[in-house]
């Protein structure tokens, strides 16, 4: 990875950490006010839900690698290198087509949601659901680039991590 890509990834991780911290603080406040002060706050539940939504889509868009996603690859794993490349290309093109085809309607719906706002925090719902638009754009770009690499015959997947004895848990048996 280039220095710019590493910097961008670090900022994406910082954003995810900030979202997780905000969700945790909201959760702790919710518990404290509900069970210690006996005056539940209405906005903390909504804050937890909104930060969780953004965290899931943000992380999936910018932090997870392909190998981190759940996938059903029984046919892919049993195929040879040429068939794997073909399967990967078909999958990448299908994902790009599906997300790109749904994008205009998704954008219209999210734009329409600007007339609504969240009940406790008053945040416009188009801002809330914008996380999905970021996710959709990132998926389209990622899989379009993957398809280009597959067509060019370039390696697509980084090698699976290999753990040496130094990476292993020191308390585990050899």
N, C-alpha and C positions, 0 to 999 in steps of 0.2 A: 504494500500500500504506500501511497505517496504521503508526504508530510501533510498536505492539505486534507487528504482523506482521513488520516489519523486524527487531525485536529477536529474535523467535522464529526467523526465518530465519538470523540471525547465530549464534544458539546451535546451530542444526542444522549450520551450516557448521563451527562449533568442534568439535562432536562428530565430524564426518567427518574433520577435520584430526587430531584425537586418535587416531581409529582408524587412519588412514593412518600416523601417526607410530609407533604401537605396532607395526603390521605391519612397517614399515621397520626399526625397532630389532630386532625379532625376527629378521628376515631377516639383518641384519648380524651379529647374535650367532651365528646358525646358520652363516654362512660363516666367521666368525672361529674358532669352536670346532671346526668340522669340518676346516678346511684349515690353520689356524695351530697350534692346540693339539693337533689330531688326537684330540679327545674330543667327538664329536658330541653335541649336546643333543637329547633326544627331544621336549621341549615346544615348541621354537621353530617347528617345522613346523605343529603344531597351533595355536599362537597365530596364525601367519600365516593359516591357513585360517579360523579363527574371526573374526578381524578383517576379513578379506576378505568373508566372508558378511555380517557386520553392515554393512560399508561399502556393499556393493551394495544391500541392501534399504533401509538408512537413506537413502542418496542418492536412490534411486528414489522413496521415499515422500515425502521432505521437501525435496529440492533440485532435482530435474529438473522442467522445464516440459514441457507436452505436446509442444511443438515440438522438444524435445531427444530424444524417444524415436524409435526406428526405426519407421516405419509405411509401409504400402503404400497409397498414396492415389491411384492412377491414376484411379479413377472419381470420387473426391472432387474432385480437382484439375480435372477436366474438366466438372464439373457447375456449374450456376448457383447463386446464393446460397440459394434456397429448398430445392433438393435437397441442398445442402451441410448446411444446418441439419437437414434430415430425417435424412441419413446420420449426422451427429454425434449427434443425439438417439437414434437406434437403437443406435449404438455405445455411447453412455454408459449406456443402460438395460441393454444386454446385459452390459456389464462389471460394473455394479452387481449384476445378477441372478446372474451367474456367481460373483463373489467372495462375495456374501452367501449364496448357496446352498451354497457350499463351506465357509463359515466354521465352522458347528457341527462338522463332521467334522474340520476342520483343528484347531480348538481342542481337541477330544477327543484327537486324536493327539498334539498338543504337550503336553497335560496328562499323557498316558500316559508320555511320554518323561521324566518326572521320576524314573522309577525307574532311568534310565541316566545315566551320566556319561562325560565324555570320558576317554580313556585316560591321557593324560599330565598334564593340568592338573586333572582331577577336577571340572570344571564340569558341573553338571547340564544334560542336553541340552534340557530344556524352556526353560532360560534361553538356550541357544544359538539354538534355533528360534523364540524369541519375536520375533526380528527380522522373521520372516515375518508374524507376527500384526500387528505395528505397520504393516508394509507393506500388508497386506490392509485394515486399518481405514482407513488413509490413502487408499487407492485407492477404497474404497467412498464415503468422504466426498467426495473430490475429484470423482468422476464423478456422484454424486448432486447435488452443487451445480452441476455443469456441465449436467446435465439440466434442473434448475430454471431456470437462466439461459436455456437454449435454449427452453423452453416459454414463458417470459416475453418472449422476443424481445430479450433483452439481448445485447450483444456478449460472446462467449465467449473468443475467442482474442485475446491482445494482438497488436498489429501486429508483423509480422516486422521484425527489426532492420534498419535502413538504415545502411550505413556511409558516412560522409563521407570526404573526403580526409584529414581530421585523424585518423580512425580507422585509416587504411590503414597498411600497413608502409612506413616511410620508404625502405626499400631497394628496394621494388618499382617497376616501371615505371608511369608514369601511364596 
